[in-house]
């Protein structure tokens, strides 16, 4: 999939496209940085607060968002606005509303669907993979199957859990 999403953030343009192998590894490290003990049995508000305090979104945005300047004029404009408004790649999330943050995260999971699917069907039972899947499930609102069996063959399917309603 060669999908590219372009965003306007504080007068600058950024894009998101399928991640490279190295970027996927960086995203996995960031997402799996949230241990199950930080997530299990907590409300969405508590998880969101911890995600904010631990820098989940800025860290992830640093990997998934890249400056977009397809021509010389947009390159100059991009860097002029970044200097003028002191826009740092590390702090892009601070310039966004919660809806914009969730839209970018939603696009990330949509654009990189094959990576998430490969995590789900992988027979690797590593702690990093399990933590990443748990955090992705929380970020997406619990749309994954409740149990992911590493011993499942490709022909077997599991029944997905019912997504929680928006409240």
C-alpha positions in Angstrom: 0.0 0.0 0.0 1.5 3.4 -1.0 -1.0 5.5 0.8 0.2 8.9 2.0 -1.7 11.1 4.3 -0.8 14.8 4.5 -1.5 17.0 7.6 -1.3 20.7 8.2 0.2 21.4 11.7 0.7 25.0 12.8 1.3 26.2 9.2 3.6 23.3 8.3 2.9 20.2 6.3 3.7 16.7 7.5 3.0 13.3 6.0 2.5 9.8 7.0 3.0 6.7 4.8 3.8 3.0 5.4 6.7 2.7 7.7 10.0 1.2 6.8 11.3 -1.9 8.6 13.5 0.3 10.9 10.6 2.7 11.7 8.3 -0.2 12.5 10.9 -1.4 15.0 11.0 2.0 16.5 7.2 2.2 16.7 7.1 -1.2 18.3 9.6 -0.2 20.9 7.6 3.0 21.7 4.2 1.2 21.8 5.5 -1.7 23.8 7.1 0.7 26.3 3.8 0.6 28.2 3.8 -2.5 30.3 0.6 -4.4 31.0 0.6 -3.3 34.6 0.2 0.3 33.5 -2.8 -0.6 31.4 -4.7 -3.5 33.1 -7.7 -2.6 35.2 -7.4 1.1 34.5 -9.9 3.5 33.1 -9.4 5.1 29.7 -8.7 8.5 31.5 -5.9 6.9 33.6 -4.4 5.3 30.6 -4.5 8.5 28.6 -2.9 10.4 31.5 -0.1 7.8 31.7 0.3 8.0 27.9 0.7 11.7 28.1 3.1 11.6 31.1 5.3 8.9 29.4 5.3 10.8 26.0 3.6 8.0 23.9 2.1 10.3 21.3 5.1 12.7 20.8 7.4 9.6 20.6 5.2 7.9 18.1 4.7 11.1 16.1 8.4 11.6 15.9 8.6 8.2 14.0 5.5 8.3 11.9 5.3 12.0 10.8 7.8 13.3 8.3 8.1 16.9 6.9 6.3 17.3 3.6 7.8 19.6 1.0 7.4 18.2 -2.5 9.0 21.3 -4.1 11.4 24.1 -3.2 8.7 26.6 -2.3 7.0 24.3 0.2 10.5 23.4 1.6 11.3 27.0 2.3 7.8 27.7 3.6 7.9 24.6 5.9 11.2 25.6 7.5 10.3 29.3 7.7 7.1 28.4 9.7 9.1 25.9 11.8 11.6 28.6 12.8 9.0 31.4 13.1 6.6 29.4 15.3 9.4 27.3 17.0 7.8 24.0 15.8 9.9 21.1 16.9 9.4 17.6 15.5 9.6 16.4 19.1 6.5 18.4 20.1 4.1 18.2 17.2 1.4 16.7 19.3 1.3 19.9 21.5 -0.1 21.8 18.5 -3.0 19.4 17.9 -6.4 18.9 19.3 -7.4 15.5 20.8 -9.5 14.8 17.7 -6.5 15.5 15.4 -4.2 13.3 17.5 -6.7 10.4 17.2 -7.2 11.0 13.5 -3.4 10.7 13.0 -3.2 7.6 15.2 -6.2 6.1 13.3 -4.4 6.7 10.0 -1.3 5.1 11.4 -3.1 1.9 12.2 -5.0 2.0 8.9 -1.8 2.6 6.8 0.2 0.0 8.6 -2.6 -2.7 8.8 -0.3 -5.4 7.4 2.2 -4.8 10.2 -0.5 -5.1 12.9 -1.9 -8.3 11.3 1.6 -9.8 11.2 2.0 -9.0 14.9 -1.4 -10.7 15.6 -0.6 -13.9 13.7 3.0 -14.2 14.7 3.9 -17.2 16.7 6.5 -15.1 18.5 5.2 -15.0 22.1 7.7 -12.3 23.2 6.9 -9.8 25.9 7.5 -6.9 23.5 5.0 -8.2 21.0 2.4 -8.9 23.7 2.8 -5.4 25.2 2.6 -3.8 21.8 -0.6 -5.6 20.9 -2.1 -4.7 24.3 -1.3 -1.0 23.8 -2.5 -1.0 20.2 -5.7 -2.6 21.4 -6.2 0.1 24.0 -5.5 2.9 21.5 -7.9 1.4 19.0 -10.7 0.8 21.6 -10.5 -3.0 21.9 -11.2 -4.1 18.4 -8.8 -7.1 18.4 -9.8 -10.6 19.3 -9.7 -11.1 23.1 -7.3 -14.0 22.8 -4.6 -14.3 20.2 -3.3 -17.9 20.1 0.3 -18.2 18.8 -0.4 -21.8 17.9 -3.2 -21.0 15.5 -2.7 -22.0 11.9 -3.4 -19.6 9.1 -6.6 -21.4 8.3 -8.1 -21.0 11.7 -9.9 -17.9 12.7 -10.9 -16.5 16.1 -14.1 -14.7 16.9 -13.4 -10.9 17.3 -14.5 -9.2 20.5 -17.3 -6.7 20.2 -15.9 -3.1 19.9 -16.9 -0.9 22.8 -19.3 1.9 21.9 -18.2 5.5 22.0 -19.0 7.2 25.3 
